[in-house]
Amino acid sequence: MENFKDLEESQRQREMVEQRYSKYKEIVWDLQHQLDESKCRIQEYREEKLDATSRSLRLAALSSSIKGPSTFLSSTLRSGTPSPHRRLTSSDLDESPVHGDKPCTN
């Protein structure tokens, strides 16, 4: 009879431990999911920032190419020599890498 009570008590403890472990696994899974979502948001932010920077550089290049001829004419008329303009190349846009551990899937 004593052995039966010990067995019963042992079974209850085991069930409690299993419940705690189940809750622990759920909490860990939720935290891992939140971490993955945060990594995705960071990666998306970096991609948007890079895209905005790329667009800004393209607009600056377009703006300088539009301004270029009038600047060239006015500087030629004033000094007789053209003013130098640096043109952006595609390698200028490729120098900003996007960092991320793994691609996000939404």
N, C-alpha and C positions, 0 to 999 in steps of 0.2 A: 504494500500500500504506500509506503514511503517512497519507493522508487517511482510509482505512478505519479505522485504529487511532484516529484523532482522533474519528471519527464514533462508533465503539464506546464510547470513553471518555465522550464527550458524552452518549450514550444512557444509560450507567450513572449518570452524575451526575443526569440528568433523572429517572430512576427513584427515586434516593435522595431527591431534592427532593420528588417526588410522594408518596413514603411519609411523609416528614416532614410535608408539608402535610396529608395524610390524618390523621395522628396529631394534628396541631394542631387540625384541624377537630373531631375527636372530643372532644378535651379542652375546647375552647371550648363545644361543644354540651353536654357534661356540666356544665360550670360554669354555663352559662345555665339549665339544667334545675334545678340545685341552688338557684340564685338565685330562680327562679320558685317553687319549693317553699317556700323560706324566706319569701318574700312572702306566700304563701298561709297559712302557719302563723301569721304575724304578724297577718294580717287575721282569721283564725279566732279568735285569742286576743283581739283587740280586740272582735270581735262577742260572744264569750263574756263578756268583762268588762262590756261594755255591757248585755248581757242580765242578768248578775248584779246590776249596779247598778240596772237597771230593776226587777228583782224585789225588791231590797232596798227601793227607794223605795215600791213597791206595798205591801210588807209593813208598812213604817213607816206608810203612810197608813191601811192597814187596822187596824193596832194602835192608832193614835191615834183612829180612828173608834170602835173598840171601847171604848177607855178614855175616850173623850169624854164619854158620858153620866154615868158615875160620877164623873169629875173635875168635871164641870159641877155635879152634885148636891152633892158634898162642898164645892166652893168656894162654891156658892150658900149652903149652910147656914152656912159659916164667915164669909163676908164680905158676902154679899148680892149679889155681882156675879159673872157668869160669867168664867172665865179664857179668854183668846183662844187659838184653835187655828188654825194655818195648814193649809189643805187643799191637797194636791198636785193639780196639774192635768196634763192630757196634755201640755201644752207643757213642763212640767218634765222629762218623759221624753224629749222630742224635741230637747232642747238639746245632747245629746252626739252629735256626728256620728262616723261610722265612716270612718276614712281608709284609702284603698287605691288603688293605681294601676289595677288591673284586677280583675275578678271571678275567683275561683279556680274551676277545674273539676277535680273529683277523680274 
